[in-house]
């Protein structure tokens, strides 16, 4: 991942304004999924696999699977920014900026750790589950702590790769809150790995996505705030 170079602002000048994407720009939920078509597809899949979808144990399986998939795929076509609501204006410590003390500003990192999630691997359509740690250094806006957790849940409700989930969360925070830096770390277990490689059934997959300024002392607060892997 290539870090965005930090721009240097001469002393006595203000930093350039960074406007977040307005909340109203986030798309609304798409129309309801076609539940009957999903149920029919599940019956066809069972038949293709040699099962009898009319036997007693499978009679309600299509509707159960349809309901489960409708929730798991609910994020398709929906902007996860809707979960963040309206950003909160951030009042920075003036003494830190006036005295040019980056060490003090670095302590302003915000972190929400151990956000549980479940998503679907887009290669096999089986779950990967785990937790997400999110940290950012605010510049002009804050997000509600519960809203950060809601963003992770909203972003997870679609088939995708773990790497893409982290990028989706980080990019949404950059777009809506316009922070100086963002770090998203995901630790997850993948059912597809457990099925295809039994010896790796307990393997953890860890991905880290960073955005913004990540090459100066400010960014150290992000790592410190979420703790060791």
Secondary structure, 3 states (H helix, E strand, C coil): CCCCCCCCCCCCCCCCCCCCCCHHHCCCCCCCCCHHHHHHHHHHHHHHCCCCCCCHHHCCHHHHHHHHHHHHCCCCCCCHHHHHCCCEECCCCHHHHHCCCHHHHHCCEEEEEEEEEEEEECCCCCEEEEEEEEEEECCCEECCHHHHHHHHHHHHCCEECHHHHHHHHHHHHHHHHCCCEEEEEEEEEEHHHHHHCHHHCCCCEEEEEEEECCCCHHHHHHHHHHCCC
